[in-house]
Amino acid sequence: MAAVPALEVPLLSPTDRLVALAPIRLSDVATGGRPGLSTSVRAGVRGGALCVRFDARDDGVVATLTERDAPLWTEDVCEVFLSPEDPAYVYYEFEVNPLGALFDARVESPDLRRATMRVDTGWTCDGLSAKVSRHPGLWSARLTIPLAPMCHGQSPPQVWRANFYRVDRGDRDEFSAWSPTLADPPDFHVPERFGILRLPPIERSCGSGPIRPRDPGPAFP
């Protein structure tokens, strides 16, 4: 199986812009080939948070959901999966859609496979935010993901397992990833295929957010 990618994530000053960073390109999640619609991703660290920018080419936005923790993956969405653990038996899922709606969840994957994973959509990442802009043929999203809620009182590690994803709905649904999971049908929940993020040292200690179980709703991609 192909090796997973790695990314050195820079520390951003208050005036640095994500758009100035070199982009990484997403590939077809199942084949690793070039997707029909391109998606570029840029990432940096600022103020104890991972900042991620998606720029997604699109030939027609499919988005109606506006509530927090709605099943955004059923429409157009960009996603970040993060784990401070390796192997990623516990990881965190973050989503944003073209309307700016947010989703966050904690995922337990004791066997590193979908069949036994447990998704807690009641978990909340305090301070999670997003800004979205839309232009003809393109939508962009900037996510700010605080690292503290994922570290359980420990200092954040410099090495994280992670993946960046996109779902584009249309006549032919398209699923893209930074590190293709090579699963067919497409499946994002393959922790062994997560890439590697190397972060700069972060001095802030971490805390943990509350976990409130809820109905998981429709099946995740």
C-alpha positions as CSV (number, residue, x, y, z in Angstrom):
1,M,0.0,0.0,0.0
2,A,1.3,3.5,-0.8
3,A,3.0,5.5,1.9
4,V,1.0,8.3,3.5
5,P,2.0,11.9,2.9
6,A,3.6,14.2,5.5
7,L,3.3,18.0,5.8
8,E,5.5,20.4,7.8
9,V,3.0,23.0,9.2
10,P,4.5,26.5,9.7
11,L,3.9,28.8,12.6
12,L,2.0,31.9,11.4
13,S,2.5,35.4,12.7
14,P,-0.5,37.5,13.3
15,T,-0.2,39.1,9.9
16,D,0.7,36.0,7.9
17,R,-2.0,34.9,5.4
18,L,-2.8,31.2,4.6
19,V,-3.2,32.0,0.9
20,A,0.5,32.9,0.8
21,L,1.5,29.3,1.7
22,A,2.2,26.6,-0.9
23,P,-0.9,24.5,-1.5
24,I,-1.4,20.8,-1.3
25,R,-3.8,19.2,-3.8
26,L,-6.5,16.7,-3.0
27,S,-6.7,13.4,-5.0
28,D,-9.5,11.0,-5.7
29,V,-10.1,9.2,-2.4
30,A,-10.5,5.7,-3.9
31,T,-7.9,5.7,-6.7
32,G,-5.4,8.5,-5.8
33,G,-6.0,9.9,-9.3
34,R,-6.8,13.4,-10.3
35,P,-10.4,14.4,-9.4
36,G,-12.7,16.2,-11.8
37,L,-12.8,19.3,-9.5
38,S,-9.6,20.5,-8.0
39,T,-9.2,21.3,-4.3
40,S,-6.2,23.0,-2.7
41,V,-5.5,23.1,1.0
42,R,-3.1,25.2,3.0
43,A,-2.4,24.8,6.8
44,G,-0.6,26.7,9.5
45,V,-0.6,27.2,13.3
46,R,-1.5,30.4,15.0
47,G,-2.4,31.0,18.6
48,G,-2.7,27.4,19.6
49,A,-5.0,26.5,16.7
50,L,-4.6,24.8,13.4
51,C,-5.7,27.1,10.6
52,V,-6.8,25.4,7.4
53,R,-7.8,27.0,4.1
54,F,-9.7,25.1,1.4
55,D,-10.2,26.4,-2.1
56,A,-12.6,24.2,-4.0
57,R,-13.5,24.5,-7.7
58,D,-17.2,23.8,-8.2
59,D,-19.6,23.7,-11.1
60,G,-22.7,24.1,-8.8
61,V,-22.9,24.3,-5.0
62,V,-25.2,21.8,-3.3
63,A,-25.8,23.2,0.2
64,T,-29.0,23.8,2.3
65,L,-27.9,22.8,5.9
66,T,-27.2,25.7,8.3
67,E,-27.4,24.1,11.8
68,R,-24.4,23.1,13.9
69,D,-23.7,19.4,13.7
70,A,-26.2,18.8,10.9
71,P,-25.2,15.9,8.5
72,L,-23.1,18.2,6.3
73,W,-21.5,15.3,4.5
74,T,-24.8,14.6,2.7
75,E,-24.1,17.8,0.6
76,D,-21.0,19.7,-0.5
77,V,-18.5,19.9,2.4
78,C,-14.8,20.2,3.3
79,E,-13.5,18.1,6.2
80,V,-10.5,17.8,8.5
81,F,-9.7,14.7,10.5
82,L,-7.2,15.1,13.3
83,S,-5.6,12.8,15.9
84,P,-2.9,13.5,18.5
85,E,-2.5,9.7,18.8
86,D,-0.6,7.2,16.6
87,P,-2.3,4.9,15.9
88,A,-5.4,7.0,15.7
89,Y,-7.7,5.0,17.9
90,V,-9.4,8.4,18.8
91,Y,-9.7,11.2,16.3
92,Y,-11.7,14.3,15.7
93,E,-13.7,15.3,12.7
94,F,-14.3,18.9,11.6
95,E,-16.5,20.0,8.7
96,V,-17.6,23.2,7.0
97,N,-20.0,23.6,4.1
98,P,-20.4,26.5,1.6
99,L,-23.0,28.2,3.8
100,G,-20.5,28.3,6.8
101,A,-22.3,25.6,8.8
102,L,-20.0,23.7,11.1
103,F,-19.8,20.1,12.3
104,D,-17.5,18.6,15.0
105,A,-17.3,15.1,16.5
106,R,-15.1,12.8,18.5
107,V,-14.6,9.3,16.9
108,E,-13.4,6.2,18.7
109,S,-12.0,3.6,16.4
110,P,-10.7,0.7,18.6
111,D,-10.0,-1.6,15.6
112,L,-9.2,1.2,13.1
113,R,-12.1,0.3,10.9
114,R,-15.6,1.6,10.3
115,A,-17.4,-1.4,11.5
116,T,-16.5,-0.8,15.1
117,M,-16.1,3.0,15.2
118,R,-18.2,5.1,17.5
119,V,-19.0,8.7,16.6
120,D,-19.9,11.2,19.3
121,T,-21.5,14.3,17.7
122,G,-22.1,15.7,21.2
123,W,-18.4,16.5,21.6
124,T,-17.8,20.2,21.1
125,C,-14.5,21.9,20.1
126,D,-14.6,25.2,22.0
127,G,-13.5,28.0,19.8
128,L,-14.0,26.3,16.5
129,S,-14.8,28.8,13.8
130,A,-14.9,29.2,10.0
131,K,-15.2,31.9,7.3
132,V,-16.5,31.0,3.9
133,S,-16.5,32.9,0.6
134,R,-18.2,32.0,-2.7
135,H,-17.3,33.1,-6.2
136,P,-18.4,31.8,-9.6
137,G,-16.9,28.3,-10.0
138,L,-15.2,28.4,-6.6
139,W,-15.9,28.4,-2.9
140,S,-13.3,28.8,-0.1
141,A,-13.3,28.0,3.6
142,R,-11.0,29.0,6.4
143,L,-11.2,26.8,9.5
144,T,-9.7,27.7,12.9
145,I,-9.4,24.5,15.0
146,P,-8.1,25.0,18.6
147,L,-5.9,22.1,19.5
148,A,-6.6,22.3,23.3
149,P,-9.9,20.4,23.3
150,M,-8.2,17.3,21.8
151,C,-5.2,17.0,24.2
152,H,-6.8,16.1,27.5
153,G,-4.7,18.3,29.7
154,Q,-1.4,17.5,28.0
155,S,0.8,19.7,25.9
156,P,0.0,19.3,22.3
157,P,2.3,16.9,20.4
158,Q,4.2,18.1,17.4
159,V,3.3,15.1,15.3
160,W,-0.4,14.5,14.5
161,R,-2.2,12.0,12.2
162,A,-4.6,13.9,9.9
163,N,-6.4,13.9,6.6
164,F,-8.1,16.6,4.6
165,Y,-11.2,15.7,2.6
166,R,-13.9,17.1,0.3
167,V,-17.3,15.9,-0.8
168,D,-18.8,17.4,-4.0
169,R,-22.4,16.3,-4.6
170,G,-23.9,16.4,-8.1
171,D,-24.9,14.2,-11.0
172,R,-21.7,12.3,-10.2
173,D,-20.6,12.6,-6.5
174,E,-16.9,13.2,-6.1
175,F,-14.8,12.3,-3.0
176,S,-11.3,13.8,-2.6
177,A,-8.5,13.4,0.0
178,W,-5.0,14.5,0.8
179,S,-4.1,10.9,1.7
180,P,-6.3,8.7,-0.4
181,T,-7.9,5.9,1.7
182,L,-8.0,3.7,-1.4
183,A,-11.4,2.3,-0.2
184,D,-14.1,1.6,-2.8
185,P,-16.8,2.6,-2.2
186,P,-15.3,5.8,-0.8
187,D,-14.7,5.8,2.9
188,F,-13.1,8.6,4.8
189,H,-12.9,6.7,8.1
190,V,-9.7,4.7,7.5
191,P,-7.3,6.0,10.2
192,E,-4.3,3.9,9.0
193,R,-4.4,6.0,5.8
194,F,-4.2,9.4,7.7
195,G,-1.2,11.5,6.7
196,I,1.3,13.0,9.1
197,L,1.3,16.7,10.2
198,R,4.4,18.0,11.9
199,L,3.6,21.1,13.9
200,P,5.9,23.7,15.4
201,P,6.3,23.6,19.2
202,I,3.2,25.0,21.0
203,E,3.6,26.0,24.6
204,R,0.0,26.2,25.6
205,S,-1.3,23.3,27.7
206,C,-4.4,21.6,26.5
207,G,-7.8,20.9,28.1
208,S,-10.7,18.7,27.1
209,G,-14.3,19.6,26.1
210,P,-17.5,18.0,27.3
211,I,-18.9,14.9,25.7
212,R,-22.6,14.7,25.3
213,P,-23.9,11.6,23.3
214,R,-26.4,12.2,20.6
215,D,-28.1,10.3,17.8
216,P,-25.4,9.9,15.1
217,G,-27.8,10.4,12.3
218,P,-27.1,9.4,8.6
219,A,-24.1,7.2,7.8
220,F,-20.8,9.1,7.4
221,P,-18.8,8.9,4.2
